[in-house]
Amino acid sequence: MMKLLATAVRTIAMAVPSLVRDLAGLCGVGLVSYGAWMIYPPAGFITGGLLLIVGTLLIALGNRAAG
């Protein structure tokens, strides 16, 4: 039981840095979109959509290059 718990804690500890990085990226997209929305409301939606599309493309290209 203790080995299982130790393995689970180790697995979670290894996943935390990537989760924090992804959360920070999503927060950044949200803040940039909100800032654009404060200037002109439709610009917030356009900016958010463009940032998410660019992020998805970068992830896809990175996965393609890795394997």
N, C-alpha and C positions, 0 to 999 in steps of 0.2 A: 504494500500500500504506500509506503514512504517513497519507494522508487518511482511509482506512478506519479505521485504528487511532485516529486523533484523534476521529473521529466516534463510534466505539465507547466511548472513554473519556468523552467528553462526555455520551453517552446514559446511561452507568452513573452518572456523577456527578449527573445530574439525577434519577435514580431513588432514590438513596441516602436523601435526607431522608424520603421517604414510607415506605421500607422500615424505617428506624429508628423512625419514629412508630408503624407497625403492630407492630413487634416490642416496643416499649415497652408498647403497649396490651395485647398478649397476655401479656407478663410480669406486668403489673398484674392482669389477670384471674386468672392462675395463682396469684399471691401472695394475692389476696383469697380465692380458693377454698381454697387450702391453709390459710390462717388459720382459715376457717370449719370446715374438716375437722378441724383440731386441737381445736376445741371439741366438735364432734359430727360424726362421719364422713359421715353422709348429707347434712348441711348443705353440705359442700364441693361435692358433685356438684350439688345444687340451685342453689347460688350461682353456680357456674361456668356452668351451663346458662342461668340467667337473664341473667347478664352477656353471654354470647355472643348470646343472642336480642336483647337490647336493642341491642348493638353492630350486629348485622345490620340491625335495623329502622332505626337511625339512618343507616347507610350507604345503605339503600334509599331512605329519605326524601330524603337529600341528593342522590342520583342523580336522583330524580324531579323535584326542584326545579331541578336544573341543566339538565335537558334532557328 
